[in-house]
C-alpha cells in the first residue's frame, strides 16, 4: 500500500514527534514490526500506527507492505474512535520490572546502545510519580539485584590476593596526604562514619580507586541487634563489595559475625582461598567478646578457608592453623575516630 494513500487522523490526541526518530532507528535496525491499523479500505485513516507511518516517511519509504496493514472491519465509527484512544492509553499503563530490564540490558551489553532508544539507567533525575525507581535507588538495586546474588540470595564476592603495607580508616581517606601506594582502606569504624558509602556509592568510587585496595564495609552485627538487621548489614557489605569489584576496585572481603546464631548467614557470599580482613577492635579485655571472636574465627577458617588474613587491631593469640596472618596495629587516631566491637 502506498504511504501517501494513508491518511493521518486529524484529531489525533497523541504527540508523537519525539518518538519518530527512535522508531525510525528501530525500523532501520530490526525492520518493520507490527501493524498499521486503518479504519477501512475505502477510508484509510490511521487508527493505530501514526508514529510508524511518520517514521517510514522519514526514512524515505513510499510503501507499506500489505502484510503490515490491518483494517477495523466490523467496528462502528464510535468503536473505532474509542479503540484509537484506548490503544494509545494502554501503552502508558504498562510498567517495567526494573531489575529484569537492567538484567536484559546487561546481557546485551555491547550489542546495542540502549540510550539511543530512550533507556536511561544512570540518570538521577526522576519524573514525578516514579516511585518504583526511587525505591530501587534507595535500596541500591541499580548496583546489585537478584541477578548478582548466589543461590543463598547473597551477592558473591570474587577472591582477592593482596597484602597492603598499611591499612587506614575510611574516615582519613579524603584527607590522606602521604603516598597511596601500598595503602588499603578499612572500615573498622563506627557505622555512621561510612554510611554515606551506601547512600551515595558512586561519589566515593574515585576516592577509593586511588588506594591499592579497600576492605568491604564492616557494618555492625551487634549481639542485641535483631537477626534480620544483622542479615541486612551482611547483605550491604557484600552488595557494595560486589559492585566495587565490577567497577575495577581491588576488594578484600571483611569477616564479621556476632554469635553462633549468625553463622547461618554471616559467611554467605564470601569466596574461598582469598585474602580476608578481620578486626579485634573492642574485643580485648572482655571475656565473652573474646570467646565469641575465637569461636567465630574458627568457624570462618573452616568455611572460608582463607589464603591470608589481614588482622587489624592486634592479635588475640588465636591459632590461625598455619594461615598467613598480617597484623596491623590500631593507631591512636583510629581509636579517637571511634572503634567498635565486631
Steps between C-alpha positions, in 0.01 A plus 500: 500500500628846410587708807357811334163326487495468878322787678613616847210553741458875522389495865775272624551587868836332524818703451747274320766738367771408755447128445526508120884499475524214752241292319679571171827372650321189624353435153842543343659253741225242542271558203131591513329306778137536593203624303353823371130492584267697272128572524412322173618440146268775376601742773870430585521731803752391761363344817827358635848563364538877453860486624593202281359670190682827578823307567473315167446831320809644672698202367381569146266200478221532244311178576383296796512125442142371481564241771556788745166669429181410690147642494230551761246283322183448704548801731266800507633854462470557875677174577785594265543837673495331841751237387730775372513662846515179701783354291712807573412506869568135576863546404533750786350266759767233464795530741850356506647236726811713543723218625415281200533797264852574624587131489391471136688816406810372679476167316497691170772740608714605207254375242267799507512861617183508707537872570417568135156353563423700811626259768683681780650283773724770649292815529420607854226735383173315535158620380229564754331173589800277426460334840637160401814656355553709812458188712753314282749781562432498875583131522783526243335254262675688220825366645397154605181304436409133507706431187819585694411261784583137562256217577482608865392851395829668595723684249812299420844657542799398291819394681780748553875450536660815637710602798496876563784644705260718696131525581336835574143577598254620237450814708855606407491409132393841373759695698785252445809691386762226504568266205211261436707219356485199731216653702162334545175632645324332792154562647560386858325814622166605640238450231400867481846582365442303179122474457546753218675228299165322480292813451717645221731222379591659168639810673774302676613268223764740368633558852533130577660418165788728594611240756629148445191332641200533726351260752125453476311723746477353848139583585427395856365165611429588861381223732183695588425578136198313354601218266337649188699820560821301530419322174431837334840630608672186368313544172602866472865414552488235228296716259737796522804272473356325195429833330845633586658196341293546185627859484861380505583562868714242681283381788587294807199330663452583868412226749235593753265307728313540829434167672448141390152579367649733238705225336208402279532825301811699601736300273269483199635659184863480612755339265725217607877516474504880515673768699252611766498769768385477861514729803553453871394855584292512816557134582806495724437494872140376476483127572170435317599704194833319480323163520265600218788632291704179533196283422407712199855505369517121515169477314623747237819302444301179457247652259698760306845333507681832450839521336604803704352691793547876546459532877427854612522608863746252646519128561292305750738205480261302285620183326476596130578142390801602294317769299719797413396778737603864459445713810416871481504710815207720594639854506413763757319709240286204399402449862409866533290472183289235667560127523231238534479133588444241227 
